Amino acid sequence: MMATAASRTSDMVVFNYRRPVRARRVELQGGSRLWLVEMLDARGQVWVWQDESTGADAALERARRLSLMLE
């Protein structure tokens, strides 16, 4: 699902164990909310989508696990 220009980002958590991963909640147009899990691409210095969830617990756990993975 793609965020539009009218979307807003709120709560963000970044894990940086072995690699930077973040979980952030975005508010989509129309008021629905979605948690995105993204990993930092070290070469391009851009956040790359990894997963999405409607629940905070699932998104935070996924981000934590991705951050612990070896490259």
C-alpha positions in Angstrom: 0.0 0.0 0.0 1.5 3.3 -1.0 1.3 6.5 1.2 0.1 9.6 -0.6 1.2 13.2 -0.3 -1.7 13.7 2.3 -0.3 10.9 4.5 1.3 11.7 7.8 3.9 9.7 9.7 3.7 9.4 13.4 5.2 7.0 16.0 8.6 5.7 14.9 10.9 3.1 16.5 14.3 2.4 15.2 16.3 -0.7 16.1 20.0 -0.7 15.3 21.4 -4.0 16.5 23.2 -5.4 13.5 21.4 -3.3 10.9 19.1 -0.2 11.1 15.4 -1.1 10.8 12.4 1.0 11.7 8.7 0.6 12.3 6.6 3.7 11.7 2.9 4.3 11.6 1.5 6.2 8.7 -1.9 7.8 8.5 -3.3 7.3 5.0 -5.8 9.5 3.2 -9.2 8.7 4.6 -7.9 8.3 8.2 -6.8 4.6 8.1 -3.5 3.7 9.7 -0.8 1.2 8.8 2.5 0.2 10.3 5.4 0.0 7.9 8.7 -1.9 8.6 11.6 -0.6 6.7 15.4 -1.4 6.5 18.1 1.2 5.7 20.0 0.4 2.5 23.5 1.4 3.5 24.6 2.0 -0.1 21.8 4.3 -1.2 21.0 5.7 2.3 17.3 5.1 1.7 14.7 3.2 3.8 13.4 0.1 1.9 10.0 -1.4 2.6 10.2 -4.9 4.3 6.7 -5.5 5.7 3.5 -3.9 6.8 0.9 -4.5 9.5 -2.2 -3.1 11.0 -1.0 -4.0 14.5 1.8 -2.3 16.4 3.0 -5.4 18.2 3.5 -7.4 15.0 5.3 -4.5 13.3 7.7 -3.9 16.2 8.5 -7.5 16.6 9.2 -7.9 12.8 11.5 -4.8 13.0 13.4 -6.1 16.0 13.9 -9.5 14.3 15.1 -7.9 11.0 17.6 -5.8 12.9 19.1 -8.8 14.6 19.7 -10.7 11.3 23.2 -11.0 9.8 23.7 -9.5 6.4 
